[in-house]
Amino acid sequence: MAARIFQKTKAVNQSGQAHDGQWVLEFESHAPRRPDPLTGWSGGADTQAQVSINFESLEAAQRYATRNNIHYHIVPPASRKLRLQSYADNFK
C-alpha cells in the first residue's frame, strides 16, 4: 500500500485561509481506471484510492504512515506566486 503526502492549498475561488496549510495523506491507486461502458465515466474497483486523511502538520502525517506501515512519499508544497496588478493595467 503506497500513499502520498502533500500540503493542501486553498481553492482559487476562496479568499479566506481557513484550511490552508493542512497536510493530506492520499492512497495511490494500484488498478488502472477504465471507462464504464454504459455511462462513459471513468472508474475503478480500488476503493482505497478514495480515502484521504487530513493532518495539521507534516510530522503528524508521517507518524501515522509509519505507525500503520504505509509506504509514502512527500510532495513538496508549491510556492505561491503573488502577481501585483493595478486597475490601470486593464487598459494598456
C-alpha positions in Angstrom: 0.0 0.0 0.0 1.5 3.3 -1.1 0.4 6.8 -0.3 1.4 10.4 -1.0 1.6 13.2 1.5 1.0 16.8 0.2 0.1 20.2 1.6 -3.5 21.3 0.8 -3.8 24.7 -0.9 -6.8 26.9 -1.0 -9.2 26.8 -3.9 -8.9 29.6 -6.5 -12.4 30.9 -5.7 -11.7 31.3 -2.0 -10.4 34.4 -0.4 -10.0 33.1 3.2 -7.4 30.8 4.5 -9.4 28.5 6.8 -8.0 25.1 5.8 -4.9 26.5 4.1 -1.7 24.6 5.1 -3.2 21.3 6.1 -1.4 18.1 5.1 -3.3 15.3 3.3 -2.4 11.6 3.1 -4.0 10.0 0.0 -3.6 6.4 -1.1 -2.5 5.7 -4.6 -4.5 3.5 -6.9 -3.0 0.2 -7.9 -5.6 -0.7 -10.6 -5.9 1.3 -13.8 -9.1 3.4 -14.2 -11.3 2.3 -17.1 -14.4 3.8 -18.7 -17.8 2.4 -17.8 -19.4 1.1 -21.0 -22.8 2.4 -20.1 -22.1 5.9 -18.9 -18.6 6.5 -20.2 -17.4 7.7 -16.8 -14.0 6.6 -15.7 -13.8 4.5 -12.6 -12.0 1.7 -10.9 -12.5 -1.1 -8.4 -9.9 0.2 -6.0 -11.8 1.9 -3.1 -8.6 2.6 -1.2 -7.8 5.4 -3.7 -10.9 7.3 -2.4 -9.5 7.7 1.1 -7.8 10.9 2.1 -6.9 11.9 5.6 -6.2 15.4 6.8 -3.5 16.3 9.3 -2.4 19.6 10.9 1.3 19.0 10.3 3.7 17.0 8.1 5.1 15.2 11.2 1.7 14.0 12.2 1.1 12.6 8.7 4.5 10.9 8.7 3.9 9.4 12.2 0.5 8.0 11.1 2.0 6.4 8.0 5.0 4.8 9.8 2.7 3.5 12.6 0.4 1.8 10.1 3.3 0.5 7.9 2.2 2.7 4.9 4.9 3.4 2.3 4.7 7.1 1.5 6.4 9.9 -0.5 6.2 13.6 0.2 5.2 16.0 -2.5 6.9 19.3 -1.7 4.5 22.3 -1.4 4.3 24.7 -4.3 5.3 28.3 -3.6 2.7 31.0 -4.0 3.3 33.5 -6.7 1.9 36.9 -5.9 1.3 38.9 -9.0 0.7 42.6 -8.2 -1.6 44.3 -10.6 -3.3 47.6 -10.7 -6.6 48.6 -12.3 -4.8 50.7 -14.9 -3.2 47.5 -16.3 -6.6 46.5 -17.8 -6.4 49.4 -20.3 -2.8 49.0 -21.6 
